[in-house]
Amino acid sequence: MTKRIGAWVIFLVCLLALSFSATPYSRAANEVLVGARLALLAILSVLTVREWWKKEKEPNSTAGGHRSEGLLQRWRRWYQDEPKRDPRS
């Protein structure tokens, strides 16, 4: 986990230096970052609507303790390196 934090700190420091026009590449970096932000926003929006749509379509079948996992729960498990849960529990 500390390796991830260190990598994020370095990344954010580089972004901070670029945002203050401290380098000659600040304008190009700004355009790239705005494009990346818009792309990420579009991807997350599509995934959120997809998950919502899937929940709307699936019948409310909580019998037998079966409950589907949401998108954010799966991302949390992936980020925390947790093992996959048994859907029956």
C-alpha positions in Angstrom: 0.0 0.0 0.0 2.9 2.4 0.7 4.2 1.9 -2.8 0.9 3.1 -4.2 0.9 6.2 -2.0 4.5 7.1 -3.0 3.6 6.7 -6.7 0.5 8.9 -6.3 2.5 11.6 -4.4 5.1 11.8 -7.2 2.3 11.9 -9.8 0.5 14.7 -8.0 3.7 16.7 -7.5 4.4 16.5 -11.3 0.8 17.6 -12.0 1.3 20.5 -9.5 4.5 21.6 -11.2 2.7 21.5 -14.6 -0.3 23.4 -13.3 1.8 26.3 -12.2 3.3 26.7 -15.7 6.7 25.7 -14.3 7.6 23.9 -17.4 7.3 24.7 -21.1 4.9 21.8 -21.6 2.2 23.2 -19.3 -0.2 24.0 -22.1 0.1 20.6 -23.7 -0.2 18.9 -20.3 -3.3 20.9 -19.5 -5.0 19.8 -22.8 -4.0 16.2 -22.1 -5.3 16.3 -18.6 -8.6 17.9 -19.6 -9.1 15.3 -22.2 -8.2 12.5 -19.8 -10.6 13.9 -17.2 -13.5 14.1 -19.8 -12.7 10.5 -21.0 -12.7 9.2 -17.4 -15.9 11.0 -16.7 -17.6 9.5 -19.7 -16.4 6.0 -18.9 -17.5 6.2 -15.3 -20.9 7.6 -16.4 -21.4 4.8 -18.8 -20.4 2.2 -16.2 -22.7 3.8 -13.6 -25.7 3.8 -15.9 -24.9 0.2 -17.0 -25.0 -0.9 -13.3 -28.1 1.0 -12.6 -29.8 -0.5 -15.7 -28.7 -4.0 -14.7 -30.2 -3.5 -11.2 -33.5 -2.2 -12.7 -33.7 -5.2 -15.0 -32.9 -7.9 -12.5 -35.8 -9.2 -10.4 -35.7 -8.6 -6.7 -34.5 -12.1 -5.9 -33.1 -12.0 -2.4 -34.3 -15.5 -1.6 -31.6 -17.9 -0.6 -29.3 -15.0 0.5 -28.2 -14.3 -3.1 -27.3 -10.6 -3.6 -25.4 -9.3 -6.5 -22.3 -7.1 -5.9 -22.3 -3.6 -7.1 -19.7 -1.9 -9.2 -18.2 0.1 -6.3 -17.9 -3.0 -4.1 -16.0 -4.8 -6.9 -13.6 -1.8 -7.3 -13.1 -1.7 -3.6 -12.3 -5.4 -3.5 -9.9 -5.0 -6.5 -8.1 -2.0 -4.9 -7.8 -3.6 -1.5 -6.7 -7.0 -3.0 -9.4 -8.8 -1.2 -10.4 -12.3 -2.3 -13.6 -12.7 -4.3 -16.5 -13.4 -2.1 -18.8 -16.3 -2.4 -22.1 -15.0 -3.9 -24.1 -17.4 -1.6 -22.9 -15.8 1.6 
